[in-house]
Amino acid sequence: MLTYGFAQRALAGGVIIAAVCSLLSFLVVVRRMAFVGMGISHAAFGGVAVGLVTGLDPLLAAGGFCVLVALGIGWLGERGRMHEDTMIGILFSAAMALGVVLVRAARAYNLDLMSYLFGSILALGWTDVLTIGATAILSMAFICLFFKELLFMAFDRETAIASGLPVRGVDYAFLVVLALVVVVSIKLVGIILVSALLVIPAATGMQLFRNYRGALVAAEVVGVASVVLGLYLSYLLDVASGASIVLVLFSAFLLSYAFSPRRGYLRRLHR
């Protein structure tokens, strides 16, 4: 498999995306922002449609669109005194509807659009891999720099504000990072499945470990291993790579749920 150039590029890009998404997934799950990731990823459809209609690069258009949606979620949720979930539901449904109208009006419903919806990791070029790598480096640098603040805000936001932390700025920056990672992840599993990479790795790690260090390490291992195994299975069985990766992730979660020390299934079975 690795004798082919497309497989080498797919593996390199997939491992990089899995590493950064698995790290982000811990914060997404701890901060109960799983719906945010789904909302931003679905809003990317509107950006892709704008790109296809105007002739711009669809991923660049989706990147700008997702950043605006992410900032809109934060701003409207704060100023409008509405829960984030409500604002996400409003914005991502509007973005999806805009995308459908634009695609229909321009008759741009083609194979390119399908690749953005369901992923096309085997079509990655080295330029795509470098773009993914640069985004991953910037995202992981931000997370490492503000990890304590993000964790503090996740568990006690009011105390974080009272302590003088720049809560609003960190929140907006985190949403922008999340939006950019979602956009580069579209090449891997597509708009529809990208939210799985931002939830399942951390959810799996938290089934196996009670402390955040163990959960983080487990999330990274599960995310990267699932991409590698999913790519191999997609090549072996000739199935869609993005869907294969997500199904491997889901299988890992089911196994972690069954063997989780929190539930003691193994102890009861042994008895």
Residue pairs with C-beta under 8 A, 6 or more apart in sequence:
1 7
1 232
1 235
2 8
2 11
6 122
6 123
6 124
7 122
7 231
7 235
9 124
9 125
9 126
9 128
9 129
10 121
10 122
10 124
10 231
10 241
11 228
11 231
12 129
13 121
13 124
13 128
13 129
13 132
13 187
13 188
14 121
14 188
14 227
14 228
14 231
14 245
15 224
15 227
15 228
16 129
16 132
16 133
16 136
17 132
17 136
17 181
17 184
17 185
17 188
17 197
17 227
18 197
18 201
18 223
18 224
18 226
18 227
19 136
19 140
19 220
19 223
19 224
20 135
20 136
20 139
20 140
20 181
21 181
21 185
21 197
21 198
21 201
21 223
22 197
22 201
22 202
22 219
22 220
22 222
22 223
22 224
23 140
23 143
23 216
23 219
23 220
24 139
24 143
24 177
24 178
24 181
24 198
25 197
25 198
25 199
25 200
25 201
25 202
25 203
25 219
25 223
26 201
26 202
26 205
26 212
26 215
26 216
26 219
27 33
27 143
27 150
27 151
27 154
27 174
28 34
28 36
28 37
28 178
28 198
28 199
28 202
29 199
29 202
29 203
29 206
30 151
30 154
30 155
30 202
30 212
31 150
31 153
31 154
33 84
33 178
34 195
34 198
34 199
35 84
35 85
35 88
36 70
36 73
36 84
36 88
36 175
36 178
37 178
37 182
37 194
37 195
37 198
37 199
38 88
38 92
38 195
39 69
39 73
39 88
39 89
39 91
39 92
40 66
40 69
40 70
40 73
40 92
40 175
40 178
40 179
40 182
41 182
41 185
41 186
41 191
41 192
41 194
41 195
41 198
42 92
42 95
42 96
42 191
42 192
43 65
43 66
43 69
43 91
43 92
43 95
43 96
44 62
44 65
44 66
44 95
44 116
44 182
44 183
44 186
44 191
45 95
45 96
45 99
45 100
45 116
45 117
45 191
46 65
46 94
46 95
46 96
46 98
46 99
46 102
47 58
47 61
47 62
47 63
47 64
47 65
47 66
47 95
47 99
47 183
48 58
48 59
48 61
48 62
48 99
48 113
48 116
48 186
48 191
49 98
49 99
49 100
49 102
49 103
49 108
49 113
50 56
50 61
50 65
50 99
50 102
51 57
51 58
51 59
51 60
51 61
51 62
52 58
52 102
52 103
52 106
52 108
52 112
52 113
53 102
53 103
53 105
53 106
53 108
54 61
58 112
58 116
59 183
59 184
59 186
59 187
62 116
62 183
62 186
63 179
63 180
63 183
65 95
66 179
66 180
66 182
66 183
67 176
67 179
67 180
69 91
69 92
69 95
69 179
70 175
70 176
70 178
70 179
71 172
71 175
71 176
72 87
72 91
73 84
73 87
73 88
73 91
73 175
74 171
74 172
74 175
76 82
76 87
76 91
77 83
77 84
77 86
77 87
78 168
80 87
102 108
103 109
103 113
115 123
115 190
116 186
116 190
116 191
117 190
117 191
117 192
118 189
118 190
118 192
118 193
118 240
118 242
118 243
119 186
119 187
119 188
119 189
119 190
119 193
119 240
119 241
119 242
120 187
120 190
121 187
121 188
121 189
121 231
121 241
121 242
122 241
123 187
124 187
128 187
131 184
132 184
132 187
135 180
135 181
135 184
136 181
136 184
138 177
138 180
139 177
139 180
139 181
142 173
142 174
142 177
143 150
143 177
146 170
146 173
146 174
149 160
149 165
149 170
150 170
150 174
151 212
152 159
152 160
152 163
152 165
153 160
153 165
153 167
153 170
153 171
157 167
160 167
161 167
178 198
181 198
182 194
182 198
185 194
185 197
186 194
188 194
188 197
188 227
188 242
188 245
189 196
189 197
189 241
189 242
189 243
189 245
189 246
190 242
193 242
193 243
193 245
193 246
196 246
196 249
196 250
197 223
197 245
197 246
197 249
200 222
200 246
200 249
200 250
200 252
200 253
201 219
201 220
201 222
201 223
201 226
201 249
202 215
202 219
203 253
204 218
204 219
204 222
204 249
204 252
204 253
204 256
205 214
205 215
205 216
205 217
205 218
205 219
205 222
205 256
206 215
207 253
207 256
207 257
207 260
207 262
208 214
208 215
208 218
208 256
208 259
208 260
208 261
209 215
209 217
209 218
210 261
210 262
218 256
222 249
222 252
222 256
223 249
225 252
226 245
226 248
226 249
226 252
227 245
229 248
230 241
230 244
230 245
230 246
230 247
230 248
230 249
231 241
231 244
231 245
233 239
233 244
233 248
234 240
234 241
234 244
234 245
235 241
237 244
257 263
258 265
259 265
259 266
